[in-house]
Amino acid sequence: MTLSRLLAGVAFLGLAAHPAMAEPGYLRDPDIAGTSLVFDDEQSVWSAPLAGGRANRLTAPLGVDPHPIISPDGRQVAFLANFDGPEEIYTMPVGGGSPRRITFENRNVMPIGWDRKAGILYSTTPETDPGFGRIVASIQPANGTKRIYPLAEANDVALGQNGEWLYFVRFGLSISHDHLRRYRGGAMAQLWRYRIRGGEEAERIGPQDANLRRPMLWRDRIIVVSDKGGRDNLWSFALDGTDGHALTDHEDFGVGHAALSGDTVVYQCGADLYRYDLAHDAGSRIALDIASDHPARRPQWLDDPFRFLTDTALSPDGRQVAMTLRGHVILGAPNGRRLVQLAQAGNARLRHARLSPDGRTVYAFSDKGGESELWAFPAIGGGESRQITHGLGGQPTGLWVAPDGKTLAHTDRLGRLRLLDLASGKDRTIDDARLDGQAEYDSLVWSRDGRALVFVRARGESVRRQLALYDLTDHSTRWITSSNYDSFGPAFSPDGHMLWFLSDRAFTLANGSPWGDRNPAPVYDRRTGVFALTLQKGTRFPFLSPTELDPAPHAARPPAMPTPGKTAPDATGTASPLPPIEAEGLARRLYQVPVPAGRYRKIAASAKRLYLLASSDAHPSDDTENMVLSRIAIGNERAAAELLEGHLADHLRDIAMTPDGATLMLVSGAKKQRPRIRLIADGDDLGDETPKGDGHRKTQNEIGLKDFRLRIDPGAEWQDLFMDAWRLHRDHFYDPALHSVEWTAIRDRYRPLLARVQDRSDLDDLMGQMMGELNALHSQIRPAETPGRPAGSLIASLGAILVRQPGGYLIDRILEGDPDLPEDRSPLAAPEVDAAPGDLIVSINGRPLAEQPDLSTLLADQAGRQVLLTLKRQNRKIETVVIAIDGKKEASLRQRAWENDRADRVARLGKGRLGYLHLRAMGPDDMARFTRQFFAQIDKDGLVIDVRRNKGGNIDSWILSELLRKVWMFWSDHGQAPQGNMQQSFRGHIVVLCDAFTYSDGETFAQGVKTLRIGKLIGMRTAGAGVWLSDSDRLADNGLPRTAERPYFDLNGHWLVENHGVEPDIEVENLPNATFTGKDAQLDTAIEVLQQELAAHPVPPLAPEAFTDSPEAIPH
């Protein structure tokens, strides 16, 4: 035992270990050269002797996972960093020094290893690519000489010592970033070998029923990491892939990253590093001493914590707001009052905070005890909190406090609506949506006296929501809206006479008829109307025109807000209850407010006004929806067309009204930014001007959030994030039996490693290992949000493939994009820009490129800005100004270049009769792309629909519907081209291309093409991500451990796709070398199949027969 370790043990016996020695690190990504070891801990590069002992930190925390590799002589280390924006490879001496940038790819670089002859090996993205594409390359650190190995889809590589063979890996979960213990879909990691000087195609070797990754050559064997035995372990094979046997037998944790030098393999397992002696067939853990102050574990102050806001609730008295953010609860009030933070344990998460009617208590769900339960907290911030439920079970999804303060309504992931009586503590289920084929509640609203509530959910197989009334006096539930229409957003009137709600019942065509371009289906935009149910039989709907039979008008106002436990006083000051709800015939007492239908999302009601929150976008997304507010005066004084007062506020997120209708809450501002929260008296001006009136209530009652900072204890928060991820998978996973995994035992196996987690990336790695035990796809981990602009925002591009030459960069190819869409083209293709392939770029913004290590250094942080280029064309000097683009747009242009190449090939080989389109994913942008390209090729005889590398989404049914539409008749006016019915439907033959990384909804589409016999499916078996998900539940820091939730089946009840994939009708493999050189066997097969189909079944022309002289002779 070393002296330092002995002293540490003595210190522990006395009091406690020194903080720097308290816990070992979370050790990852080792590499080895002789007896020297490098690895990642705390997103820093460390070195240590292979035998173990004291480790030395080589870099400060880098903010990215460095994936270090060490030179064969042990003197240099290479690693990933983003000092200049993109994540690139840098080198530095092991003994210390300044890092030096080696690669300038500006996209998706990953270090692999350091070869004695070839230099640094790494993978990156090819110049043009359909998505998920990788290639391997080497670079000499001394002079920057780069070599690309001609192998498409290679992502890991090992070079033979004699330089004859190259062993490489294609595909695998490292590309899709899924976490599975036993993946068996179409994108399994494949082991291949390639004779470098032979000019032959590569060959696949090794077993094909398991994943083979991380190739390492040792003598006449190849060592890999494989899950052939059920969990990742080290395996050894002969160089031709035969004679395989396991070297290690880890059961609790799988083997992670591995590296080899001499006779030794080092690898990660759990949070430790191990060494395996190949010569002696023996392995052991490497014991390392890591002295660190653990910077990522230190308490941190979040400067703008409200970007993590998940819930905002107005107090019933309208005086303050409860805000749930980052697992904490903050109470805010206007007029300069302090922000109150509820005291809670740092390793617990609070959800759905709500204030009591008297404002003294906050109710919220807390997972302090390991499971979410309801707790009560003093609203002053300190004091003793108390747990008020025990054994709820299931993740909570909503909480509503009754205005009388006696009852809490709450819902959970298990589909239960429950009522908790605060006096007795009795918690009972009043509705179980699972018994009705559902599991989610849309919303809930209490009556002002707390004697009734209305909840909203769908029923049975319908997606249409209905309103249900629950009466606390007789415990009855009545469904009060029709199942024929979607109804939602209920709001009680303060006087208890009306129930306002929204419903989609307006279906006025926005496109008029099926004629016209890209117009095959009816479009209904503004569907939502405002409706009301009168809660008593004699209640008159206030928007009705007066008649001579009406009673004389008299002044009236709503009863005042009752205090908890009391009913409202009447006009004489004595207590009087609100009128009881007369349930009989309630659904028939239906009225519609005479305002135009719109895109309404929510309604709030006062005694005199209705407030409508509506989307200003016809097709909003979750991140970009802009909400606007309108106000309606209740009554019949004005004509219907004048009832809407217009957009009184915009950029809204939410609105809420107190039960007495006196105070309105407005939450505004862009999502994921600090909101603006205002509490406004009903009827006051909603703008920013000084309010009119007696001055007792200010219009601009804004809650001051700007300077608030939130203290986070990362170590404690990581504990809760880990447990939350575990619970989310338990409660959300599509198989209640969790694939027969003992999930509690899995938690107990991985949880001790939490003490070793040193940064948020380590936690993702740990959660990924745990999630992998469930063996399901859609198991990626989306990282937590970090403040500030990402380093990648520095990346800028000219939208071209450039080749370095003496004196500058040659424009080899301008990435044209879509010539019909100016916003999608390369900046060099703009009409005002004088640049062309063959030009040499010699300077940028007046700075010569010959003096720069790479062109990208002069383009850094220039995206969206004017850039002056000096070009050399033959003997002429040309100056031109372009607008540089960001890295995201450049990636899209590279993808479009790949698509354009294939579209050109289909057009050329198909002699103009065949069309082509590629679907990158299945989201809104992809539906727009399909609409542009499909209808532009509607007159082709054949069509190739390419879903290779499709990343998924949810629009498969829309596209399948378009493909199923068939022409069954046509019109033919004299002298005009015939027009088919169904309009703009495709009459030709269709083939669909798929491959190993056709993923998720891309696979659903492929399966639909097969099942519905739309066309032939050509390519390779797909990835196998067959269980859909909602991505609805994030961790407190907005990280997302994705959970497979919704499997799908064929009509016979057979489970489809998951962990296997969709089998093509015609299997064609795009081989590594041929594909790299530009060939596309799958596409060529698709063209050949279409040509064969057209030869056997040509598309007949739409040609009318000649008219006879007599109409009676025409057959009918």
N, C-alpha and C positions, 0 to 999 in steps of 0.2 A: 504493500500500500504506500502511495506517495505521501510525503509529509503534509501536503496541503489537504489531502483527503483525510488523513489521520486527525489533523487539527480541526477539520470540519466536524468529524465525529465527536471529538471532545467537546466542541462548542455546543453541539446538540445535546449532549448529556448534561451540560451545565444549565443552559437556558434554551437557546434555539440556535439553529444554524445561521450564519451570516446571510443576509438577504441574497447576496450574489451567488451563494452556494446552496440556497434553499431547495431548489428543484432543478433537475436536469432539463435541458432544452427539448424542443420538439424538432428532431433532427430529420432532414430531408435531403433528397437529391445528391447523394454522395458521388464522388469521383476519386480515382486513385492513380498514382504513378509511383511504382516501386513501394516504398514504405511511407509515402506522403499521402495524406487524405485531405480532401476539401469537401465542404458540405454547406447546406443552407440552414441557418437558424436565425429567427427574427428578421427574415428577409435580408440578411447579411451573409457575406461569404466568410467562412471560417476555415482554418487549416489546423491539422493535428497529426500526430504520428499514427500510423496504422495500428500500432500496438495499443493505442489509447493514451489517456493522460490529459494533460492540459491542452486546451484548444485556444487558438489565437484568432481574434477577430481581424479580418483583413479590410472590410468595408463597413461604413456606417449603414444603418438600415436604408435600403434602396427604394422601398415603396413598391417594388415588384419582386416576384420570385426570381432569384438570379440564375438558377440552374447551373451552378459552376462546373467547369471542367478544368483539368490541370494538364499542363504540357508534359510530354513523356519524360523530360529531364527533371520535372518537379520544380522548375524555377518560375514559371508563369502560370497565372490562372486567368481563365476567360469566363465571362458571366454576362447575363442580360442586365441592362439598365436603360433608363429613359432620360438620361441627362439632357439630351438634345431634342426630346419629343418622342420619337418612335422608340419602341423597345428594340435595341440593337445589341450586338456583341462588343464588349470592351475587354481589354486585357490590362493586366498590371503584374508587377513582380510579386511573388509570394512574400518576399521580404518587405514589401511596402512600396508605395509610389503612386503617382497619378495615373488614373485609368486612361487608356487610349482607345478611341473608337476604331473598330475593325470593319464592321459591315455597314452598308448604306442601302439596305433593301427597302426601308420605309414601310415594311408590311410583314407581319407574322413571322418573326425569326425565332428559332428554337435551337440552342446548342445541342449537339449530339455527343461529340467526343473530340479528342485531339490526337490525330494520327502523326506518327513520326515523320512520314514523308509527305502526306497530302496536306497537313496543317489542320486547321480547325474545321471540323465537319458540322454542318448545321442543316436544318430544313427551313424552307420558306415557301411562299406562294408563287406559282408560275406567272409569267407575264400576262397571259390571258387565261381565264379560269371560270368555270361555271359555279364555283363555290365548293368549299371543303378541300380544294385541291392542294397538293403538296409536292415539292420536289426536294432533292438533297443536293447539297453543293459543298465544296471545300474552298478555303481561302488561306493563303499564306500570310500570317500576321506581319511578316517583315516587309513585304512589298505589295500586298493587296491583290496578288494574282489569284483569280477566282476560276473555279471549274464547276460546271453544272453536270451532274451525272444524268444521262439520257433515260430517265425512268419516271414515267408519270405515276403519281400517287405514292411515291416512296416518301416515308416520313421518318425512318430510322435506318441506320446503315452501319455495317462493319466491313472494313477492307482487309482482304487477305494479305499476309505479309509479303508474298511474292508479287503482289499487284495484279494477279490474274483474275481473281474472283471478287465480286462484291456481293455481300449478303444484305438484304434489305427487307423492310416491313412495309406492307401496304395496308391501308385502312386501320381499323381498331378504334377503341373507345377514346383514345387520346385525341381523336379528331372531333367526335361528337360531344365529348366531355360528359358522357353518361357515366354512372357509377353502378356497375353490376358485378356480382361475384362470378356468375357463370353465363356470360353472354354467348348466344348461339344464333344471332341474326345474320343477315347477309353481309354485314360490315365487320365480321370477325377479323382480327389482326392476322394477316397472312405472311408467311415467311417465303421469300424468293431468293434466287441467286442469279447473278448475271456475269457472264464472261466479258471482262472489260474490253479486251482486244479482239474478241472473236467475231463481233458483228452479228451475233445470233440473238434471238429473242430470249428474254429472261424466262426462267422456269420456276414454278411454284414447288416447294419442297415441304416435307414434314406433314404431320397429320392435319387433316382439313376439318376435323370435328371439334377443334379447340382453338383458342387464341394463342398465338406465338408472337412474342414481342421482345424488344430489347436484345438483338443479336450480339453476341460476343464470341470471338474466335479464340479457341485454346487448343493448341497442338492440332490434332486431326479431328477435333470435335467443335461443334457450335453450341454455345450455352445460350439459353433463352429463358425468359419468364413466361410461364404458361399456366393456364387454368385447367389443363387436361385432367387433373386429379380432383377438380371441384373447387380448388382455391389456388390463387397465384403462388407458384413456387418456382425455384430454379430447376430447369431440366437440361439434360445433355442429349444431343443427337449427333449422329455421324454427319459429315459434311454434305451428304446427299439427302439429309432429312430422315433417314431411317435410324433404327436402333436407339429409340428414345427411352430414357428412364429419368425419374425424378431424383434430384440431388438433395433437396430439402423437403421437409414435411411440416411446415408451419400450419397450424390449425386455427389458432385464435385470430391471427391477422395475416393478410396476404403480403407477398413480396411486392414492394413498390419499385422505385427506380433502382437500377443496378448498373455497375460498371466493373470492368476487369482490367487488371494489370498483372503480367506474369502468371503466377498460379493462383492468384487471389481474386475473388469477386467480393465487392462490397455492395450492400443493398440496404434499403429502408424496409423495416417491418414494424408496423404500428408507429410508434414515435421514436424508435431506436434505430441505430445502424448496426449491421452485422457484417462479419467477414466469413468467407467460406474458402477453405483451402482445397483447391481442386486436386492437387497432387496427393493429399492425404485424406480426402473425403471427410473433412471435419469442418464444423463451423462454430462460431461463438459470437456473442454480443460484444461490441466495442464499447468499453467503459470510458467515457469522456468527462473531463471537468471543464465546465463552461462558466467562466466568470463574466457576469453581465449585470448591468443595472436594470435590465428588462424595460427599455424605454416605452414599448407599446403597452405595458401593463400599468404604467403610471396613470393616476387619475387625470382626466382631460376635461377641458371646458369647451363645449360646443358653442361657437359664436352665434350660430343661427339655428337653434334646434327646431324651430317651427317648420322647417322643411320636412320634418318627419311627422307632421301632424296627421293623425288618422281619424280623429273624432272630435266634434265640437258640439256641445250641448248647452242650450240656454236654460238657465234656472227658471222654475215656474214663476218666481216673483219678478223676473226680468232684470234683476240687478247685477248678475254676474254670469260668467260662462265657464264651463268645465271643458278643458282641452286635454286630450289624450295624445301624447307624442313620445316616441322613443321608449314606450313602456312606462312613462311617468305621467302624472296628472298635474296640470297647472290650472289654477283658478284665476280668472282675470275679471276686472271690473273697470268701467270707464272713469273719466275725470281724475286721472292720476293716482288711483288707488293701487296699492302694491299687488304684485303677482304672488300668489301663494302656491308653493310647491308642497304637495302632500308628502309626508314622511313615509318612507317604505324601505324595505330591504333592497340593496343594490342588485341582488340576484333574483329579483321577482319582476314580473311584468304586469302592469295594470292595463285593463281594457274597458272600454265603454263606460267611462265615468259619467255619473249623473248626480245632480244636486237635489236635495230634498226640498219640499215646498218652502220650508222656513229658512233655507239657505245655510243651515248649521251642519249638515251632514252630507258627505259625498259617498255614494254607493258605486262600487266598481268591482270588477272581477280581478282577482289576484291569484297568481300561481305560486305564492310564497310557500305553501306546503307541498308543492310538487304537482298539484292539480289545480285547475281553475275553480275557485269558489267565490261566492259573493262576500264582500267585506264592507264594513262601514268605517269611514274615516272622519275625524273632526275637520271641518272646513277651515279652521284657522291654520292648518298646516302641521302642527305638532299634536301632541296628545296621544291617547291610546286608541288604536284601531281594534276592531273586533270582527271575527269571522262569524258570518250569520247563516251560512249553509255548510253542509258537510256531505261529501259523496255525491256531488252533482253528476259527474261523469259527462264526457263530451265537451268539445270546445264551444265556449259561449259565442253567440253571434249577435246578440242584441239585448238591451236593457231599457226599460221604460218605467218611470216612477209615476204612480197615480197622483193626480193633483191634490187629493186629500191626505197624501202622505202615509196611507195605511198599507199599500200593496205595491209590490214590485212585479212587473211582468218581464220574463226573460226567455230567450230562445237559445237553442244550441244546434250544433252540427248534426246531432242525431235526429233532428226534425221535430223537436218537442217545443211546445209553447207552455210555459209554466207560470203559475202565480204563487208568489211568496207573501204570506201574511206576516207582516213585521211584528205584530203583537204576539202571535202564537208560535211563530217560527215554522209553521206548516207550509210546505212547498208541494204543490200538486200540479199535475199535468192536466191542462184543459183542452189541448188539441195535440194530436200526434199525426204529423203530416205523412209519416211513413205508412200509416194505415191507409192513406189515400194516394199512395204512389209518389209522394213528394218528400222533400227534405228541407226546403228553404222557405223562410218567411221574408216577404218583401218589406213590410213596414207594419207599424202598430201605432194607434192613437187612442188616448184615454178621453172619455167624456170629462167635462169640467168638474163634476162632482165625484168622480172616481167610481161610479156605480156601474159603468159599462165601458167596454173597449171595442174597437174595431181592428181586426188584423187582416192582412192581405197575403194570399198565396195562391198558387195554382192548384188544381185538383186533378187527380187521375193522370191520364196521359196528355192532358192539355197543357199548353204553354201559356194559356190565357189566365191572368190573375183575376181573382174574385175577392170581394169584400165579405167578411163574416162579422156579425155582431155577437159579442159575448156579454151576457147580463150576469153581473156578480150576485144579484139578489136571488135568482132562481137557477143559476149555473147552466143556463141554456146557451146553445150556439145556433145561430141562424145565418144562412148564406143569403145575402141581401142584394147581390148583383148577379146579372145573367152570366152564364158560362159562354155565351155567344161572342162576347167582346172582352178585350183586355181592360180591366179596371184597376186603378191604383191611386195612391196619394190621398187618402181620406183626411178630412179635417172637420172637427166639430165646431159649430158656431158657439160663441161664448154663452149665448142664452139657452143653449140646449135644444133649439128648435130644428136645426138643420145639420145634415151631414153632407159636406161638400166633397167631391172627389173628381178625379180625372178618368177619362175612358177613351180608348181608340175606337171611334165609331164613325169617323168621317173618311170616306174613301173616294175623294174627288181626284180624278186622273190629273196627273201633272204633265203627262205626255200626250193626252188626247186620243190617240189611235195607234194601231200597230204599224202604221206607215212611217217611213223615214229611216234615216241611217241609225244603226245600232239601237233599235227601238223594239226589240222583240217581246218585251214584257211590260205590263202596266206598272206605272210608278205612282205611289201614293206618298206624298211628302208630309203634309200637315194633317195628321190623323186625329189628334187629340182634342176632345172637347171638354168643357167644364159642366159638370152635372151636380145634381143635388137630390137628396132624399129628405122629405119632411118627416120628422121624428114623431110628430103627433098628427092625428087625423084632421084636426081642425086648423093646422098651421097653413097659412097662406104663403105661397112662393113669392118672395119679395120682388121678383122681376115681372110679375104679371101686370098687365095694364089694369087700371082701376075700373070698376063698374059701379053702377048706381046702387048695387046691393051691398057694397062694402060698408063697414062701419065707419063712423067718423074718425079721422086720424087723431091720434093723441101722442103726446110726447112719451117716449120710453127710452130706457137705456138698459144695457145688460146688467145683471146683478154683479156685485163686486166679488172679487176673488175670495173664496172662503179660506180661512186659516185651517191648518191641518186639524182634522177631526170635527170641523164645524161645517154647517151648510151656509149658503150665502144669505146675507140679510136682504130683505125686501125693501121697498121704497120707504117703509115706515121705520126701518131699522131693526125689525124683528127677523129672526132667522126663518128662512123659507127655502125648501128644497127646489132644485131645478125640476121642471116638469118631467114626469116619467116617460120613457121611450115606449111608444105603442108599437110593439113588434108585429102585430097582426096587420097584414096588408102593406107592410113597410116597403117591400121591393116594388110595389105598384105605385107608390107615391113618388114617382121619378119625374124630375124636371131637368131641362137643359138651360144653362145660362146663355143668353143670346149674344155670344161673342164668337168671332170666327175661330175655326179649328186652328190649332197651331202645333208646335213641337214642345208642349208643356211637359215639365218633369215633376213639378211639385206645386202644391197650393198651400197657402196659409190664410187664415180667416180672422178678421176682427169683427166687431159688431157692425161696422159700416162699410168695410172694404174686403175685397179678395185680392191677394197678392199671388201672382203667377210667375214661377221660375220656368224659363223656356230656353231651349238651345237655339242659338242663332245659326248653327250649322246644320245642313240637311243630313250629313253623314259624319257626325263627330266621332273622334276617337277618345279614349280615356284620358289621353294626355293633352289634347288640343281643344276639347269642347269649351266653347265660350257661352256662358249662360247670361241671359238678360232678364230683367224684371219688369213686369207690367202690373198695373194696379187697376182694379175695377171698383167703382162705387156701387154698393148694393142698393138697389132700388129701381124704380121705373121712371125716374124723372127725365132721362135722356134716351134718345134713340139708340138702338143696339150698336149701330156703327160707331157711336161716339163713346161707348163704354170703356174701351181700352184707352188709357191715358198715355200709352206709349212706353218706350224703354226708359225707365227712370234710373236704372243703374245697370252697368254691364260688367263683364269679366267676373261674374259671380261664381262661387262654388256651391253655396247653400243658403237657405233662408230658414227661419223658424219663428214661431209666434208663441207668446205666452198663452196659457189657457184662458186668461181674461181678455185676450185680444188687445192688450194695451201696449205691448212692446214687441218690436220686430227686430230680429237679429239678421244682419247681412254679413256673409263671409265672402270676401272677394280676393282676387289676385291669382296669378298663375299657379298651377299645381307645382308641387315640390319647391315652392318658395314661401317665404314668410307671408301669411295672409294678412288682410286688413279686416278686422272684426268691429262692427259698429252695432250699438243698441239704440234703436230709434223709436220714438213714440209714434203710435199709429196716427197716420194722417200728416205727420211732419214731412217737410221737404227732405227728399232722399239725396239731394245733391250736396255740394260742399259749401253752399252759402250759409251765412248766419241765419238761424231759424227765426221765424216770426212767432209771436205768441207772448205769453206772460213771462217767459224766461225760466220757469221752474224746471223745464226739461230741455236739454240741448239736443238739437238734431245730430250734431257730430259727437255723439257719445262713443268715441273710439277707444278701444282697449290698447294700451301702449305695450307693444311687444318688441319694439326695435332693439332695445339694449339688453334684453334678457339673455343670459347664458346658462347652460345646463351642465352641471358637473356629472361626468360619467366615470364610473370605476370599471375599466375594461375587463379585468379579471372576473369581477362579479357578473357583469353583463354577459360575458361569454358563457358562464354557467347557465344562465337563463336561456340564451339563444340555443345552446345545445339541447336543453330539455324541451324547449319549444319545438325545435325541429323533430325531436323524437315523438312528441305528442301529435304534431301535425301529421306525421306519417301513420301513427296509430289510428287517428280519427278520420283521415282523409283517404287512406289507401283503398284502392278499389276492392281488394279481397279482405273481408273482415277477418279472415283467418291468417292474414299477413304471410301467405305462402308457407304456412305451417312453421314459420320462424318464431322462436321464443323471444318475443320482442323485448320483454323486460330483461331477460338474460343478456340480450345484445346491448341494451343500455348499460347494464352493469359491467359489461366487458370493456366498453369504450369510455365510459365516464371517468375512470381514474386518469386517463390521459389528458383530461382537461387541465389538470394542475401543471402540465408541461407545455400547454399552448402558450406561445409567446407573441403572436400577432393574429390579426383577423384572418389572414390567409391560412395559418395553421388550423384555425377552427374550421374553415371550409374543408380542408383536407381531412380532418377528423370526422366531420359530419358526412363527407363523401364516403369514407370507409364504412361508417355505420349504415348509411343508406344503401350501400352496395349489397348488404346482406339480404335485402328484400328481393333483389334480382329482377328489377323492372327498369324499362327505359323511361324516357322523359324524367331522368333523375339527375339533370344538371343542377349545379348550384350557381345561381346568379349572385355576383358579389355585392357586398353592402355598399351603400352610397358613401362617397368620400367628398369632403368639401373642396371648393376651388375648381379651377379649370383643369381638366385632365392634360397630362403632358402631351398626349396624342393630338391635342388641338393645335400644336405647333406645325404639324405636317401640312405641307402644301405641295401642289403638283401642277404640271402643265398639261396633263392629260395626253401623254404621248409615251411611246417606248423609245428610250434614248440610249445611245451606245457611246461610251467614252472613247474619244480619239484625241490625238495630240492637239492641244489648243482649245478643246471644248467638248461638246456633246453633239453627236449626229442625231438628227430627228429621223429615226428609222421608220416609225409608223405613228401617225396621228390617230388616236382612238376616236373614231367619228361619232360614236353614239347613235342616236336616232336622227337622221337628217331632217325629219319632219317636225322635230321638237327642239327648238333652239335652246331651251333650258337644259337639255340633256346632252348637248354636244361638248366636245373638247374645246377648251379656250383657244387652242391653236387653230380650230376649224371655224372660228367666228369670221364672218365676211370682212370685217374691218381689220383683221389681223393678217399681216403679210408673212406667212410661214408655210413651209411645204416640206414633205419628206426629202431628205438629202441635204437640207440646210444644216449648217454647223452653228450651234449656239456658242458664242465665244465669251459673252459676258451677260451678267444679270444686274440690273440697276447700276451699270457702270463699273462693276467689279469683275475683273477677268476670271474666268473659270479655270484657267491653267494653274492658278495659284491656290485653288481650293481642293480639299480632299474629295469633295463630291458636290454635285449641283444642288443637292437638297439642303446643304448648309446655307446657301444664299436664298433659298425659298422659305426657310423656316419662318413661321408666323406671318406669312404673306397671303394666306387663303382669304379670298374675297377682296383683295387689294390689287391695285394696278402694279404691274411688274414690267419694267423696261427690258426688252431683250435686244441684244445685238447679235445679228445673224451674219454668217458668211455664206454667200451663194455664188459658187464659182469664184469669180474675182470681184464680186460686188459685196459691199457692206450694207446691211439693211437694219434699220431700227424699227421696232414695232412694240406696241404696248398690249399686254394681255391681262386678263383678270384670273389670277391663280385660283385653283379649286382646292377643297379640303380632301383629306384622305378617304372619307366615305364616298365622295363623288368619284374620286379616281378609281376606287374599287368597283363601283358600279360601271364605269366606262370600260374597265378591263373585262368585266363580265359581259357587257354588251358586245365587245369586240369578239369574244368567243361565240356568242350567239350569232352575230353577223356572219362570221366565217361559216357556220353551219347552214344558216339560211341561204347564203350564196351557193354553197355546195348542193343543197337540195334543189334550188332553182336551176342550177346549171345541169346537173345530172337528170333532173326531172323534166328538162326542156320546157320549163315554164308552166307545166301542168301540176306541179306539186308545191305545196306550201309548208312552212315550218314556223313553229313558235316554241319558246322555252319559258316555263314557269319556274321562277327562282324559289318561290314560296307560295303560300296560299293565304295571303292577307289582302287588305284593301288595295295596296299598290299593285299587287299581282293581278287582282281582278281588273284593275284599270288597264294593265298591260295586256291581259287576255282580250279585253274588249277592243283595244286598239288593233291587235294583231289578228285575232280570229276573224272579225268581220271584214277586215281588209283583204282576207284571202278566202272569202266565202264562195267565190266562183271557181276555186281550184278543184281539180279532179281527185286529188289526194292531199292529205295533211299529216305531217309529223308533229305530234305534241310531245315535247321533251320535258319530262319531270325528273331527269337526272339531277342530283344534288338539291332537290326540292326540300326546303327546310320546314315545310308544314305550315299550318294555320287552321282555317275552318271553312273554306269556300268551295270544297269539292262538289257539294250538291248543286251550287249555282252553275258550275262548269259542266257537270254531267247533264244537267237539265238542258243546257244549250246544245249539247251534242246529241241528245235524244230527240230533239225536234226534227221532224221530217216533212219534206214537201209531199203533199198528197194531191194537189191540184195546182193549176197555175192560170194566171190571166195573160192574155196576149192581145193588146190593142193593135190595131192596124198600123204597121210601120214602126212599132216600138218593141224593144226587147221584152221577152216574157218575164213575169214576176211570179214567184212561187208563193204558195200558201201551205205551210207556215212561212211568213215573211222572214227573209234573211236567215234561213236555216241551211245547214251544210248538206249537200247531196252526195259528196264524194266518199272515198274510203279513208279510214283513219287508222294510224298506228301510233302507239304510245311507247316512248322510251323510258326505261327505269334502270336504276343501278343500285349499288350497295348503300349509297347515301341518299336515296329517295326516302324521305323521313316523314313520319307522322301523317298529316293530312295529305301529303303527296302520295303516301302509301294507300290511304283510303280512296283517293282518286284512282290509283292504279287498280285496286281491288274492284272498284265500281266499274271500271272499263271492262275488266274480265267478266264480272258477274252479269252485267247488262249487255255483254257481247257487242260493245260499241266498236271494238277493233282489236287487233293483235297487240299483245304486250311483249316488247322485245327488250332484252338486256340481261340484267342479273338480278338475283334475289335481293329484295329491298332490306332496309335496316331492321325492321321489326318493332317500330315504336307504335304499337297498336292500341295503347290505352291513353285516352285523351285526358286533359286536365284543364283546370280553370286558372291556375296561377293567382288565385284570389287572396291567399293568406301569406303575407310576408312576415319576416321576423321584425323585431322592434327597430333594428337599424336598416330596414328595407332590404336586407339580404333575402334570398329566395331559394330555399331547398325544395326543388320542384317535386311534386308528388303525383304519381299516376293515379287517376281518380275514376275514369269512365271508360270501361272496356266496351267493345262492340262485337256483335255476333251476326252471323247470317240468319236468314229467315228460318232455318232449321235449328237455330239456337247454338250453332257451333262457334266457338271463340275464334276470332280472326287476328292474324298478323303478329301479335305480341311475341317478341323474342324469337321470331322465326322470319317474318317478312312475307312479301307477296312473291310467288313464283311466276316468272315470265312464261308466256306461251312459247317463245323462242329464246333460248339462252345463247347469248353472245357476249364474250368477254373482250373488253378493250385491254389489250396486253400492254405491259409497261413501256417497252422501248418503241413499239409501233405507235402508240398513242402520243408519246413524247415528240416523235418526229412529225406529227400532224395528222396521222391516220385516225379514223373513227369507224371501227368495224361495226359498231352498233348502229350508227347512223346509216352506213352503207347498206346494212341489212334491211333497215326500215325502207330505204328507197327501193331496194330490190323487191321487197314484199309488196309495196304499193304498185310498182310497175307490173308485177305478176297479177295482182288483183285487177288492175285496169285492163290487162290483156284478156283476162277471163271474164270480167264483169265490167265492161266499160260503162261510164256514166251516160245514160241516154240524153240527148238534147230535148229541151222543152219545145216541141214543134207541134202546133195545132194542125188538125186535119182540115181539109178544104170544106168550106161551108156549102150546103146544098141550097137549091133554089127555094125550098119550102121549109119554114121553121118546124112544120109538123113532122118532117122527116128526120129531124135531129133526135137521136136517142136520148132518153132522160133516165 
